[in-house]
């Protein structure tokens, strides 16, 4: 199992950032759409995607799949294992993402109150052009959870 972080709110500071590069393949798009019961044609038919977005050459990655990748970063990287998502307020997608496009997700700590950490989330293409963003609030793991995590082999 891949290593995770487990950072309590006391271990975080305003301005701390984490960045990850992600992309999605056709199989991941199909799996997400099957699990979400999302039958929107732009996610499986190139002609439909091009009808809606003439500039694309492929199907469109669902915004929810990108949001799931962000959730995964909260649960593994920052703050990491034991964190709980409280709110996620996405912005509109400024432009479509297609399978195999690389997106850069940046998480920045904006505020810490008790164990609740507020993040600004930015999603950009690999050239730095904004795709979308969000504000999220996450309950960071507490000291008791971090101690348990460390006993299980966490670093």
N, C-alpha and C positions, 0 to 999 in steps of 0.2 A: 504494500500500500504506500502511495507517495507521502512524503513528509508534509505536515501542515504546520502552520503557526498556531499559537494560542496566546494572544496578547490581551491582557486585561485593559480596562480604560486607563488605569494608572500608568501603564506602559506606553500609551499613545500620547501624542502631542498634536496640537493644532498645526496644520501645515504639512504633516507627515503624508507622504504619497506612496502609492504602489501602482505600477504600470504592468500591463500584460498584453501581449499580442495574441489574438485568437482568430481563427477562421473556421468555417463550417463547410462540410462537404454535402453532396446531394443526399447521402444516406442519413446524415444527421437531420437535415431538413425534413426528409420523409418520416423519420422516426418521431420527431417533434410533432409534425402535423397529425400523425396517427394518434399519438398520445393525447393531443389537445383537441382532437376531432375537428381540426381546421382544414376545411376542404376548399379554401380560397384558391382559385385557379392560378393566381400569380405565383403560388408556391410550388406548382408542379407542371405548369404549362408555359413554355417559353413564349409562345404566341400571345398568351394572355398577359404575361409580364411585359412584353414589348408594347402591347396595346396601351397599357397603363403608364409605362415608363419607356418611351421610344429609344432612349439612349442605352438600355441594357442589352446584354448579349445572352443572358441566362435567366433562370427563375429568381425570385426574390426570397431572401432569408427572412423568415418571420421575425418581427420585432421582439416577440416573446422569447425566442431562442436566444437572442442577444441578452435579454434581461436575465435569463437563466444562467448565462455565462457570468454575468455580474454577480448574481447571487452566489455562484460557486466560488468566486474570488473572496467574497465576504466570509464564507464558511471554511476557506482553506488558507487564505493569505493574509487578509487584513480586515477584521481583527483575527479571524481564523476559527479553528475548532471551538465549538461550544457557543459561538455567537448565534443570536436569533434576530432575524429580520423583523422590524417593526413596521416601517412604512417605506414605500418606493413610489416616488412621483416622477414619472418619465416625462420628458419633453417630446414633442413630435419628432419623427424621423425627418431630417432635412433632405436626405437622399437615400436611395435604395442600396442595400448590400446584397451581393450575389454570392453563391457558393464559391469558395476559394479566395474571395477577397479577404485581405488581412485588415482587421480592425484593431485599433489600439485603445484599450480601456484604461483610464486613469481614475483611481480612487484618491480623493484628497480629504483628509480630516478637516472639517470646518468648525466643529464645536464639540465639546465634551461636557456633559452634565451628568454627574453621578456615573452610572454604568452605560448611559446612552451616548452613542457616538453618531454625530451627523456628518454625512459625507456628501461631497459634490462629486458626481460621476460624469466623466466626459468620455464620449465615444468618437473617435476620429478615424480617418483612413490612414494608411501608412505614410502619407505625405503631410499629415497634420491637419487636413481639412475636416471640420466638424461634421459629424453625422447626427449625433444626438447627445443628450445628457439627461441627468436626473438628480434629484435630491433623495437621499436615503437616510433612514435612521436605523441603527443596529444596536441591539443590546449586547455589549461585549461580555465575554465569559468572566466570571468572578474568580476570586483567589482559590476558592474550594474546587471549582472545576479545573482550573489550571494545575493545581496540585495533583488531582486525579489524572489529568492528561499526561503530566510529567511521569507519574508512576507507570503509565501504560507504554512508556518509551518515547514520549514527545521530547523534543530537544530543548 
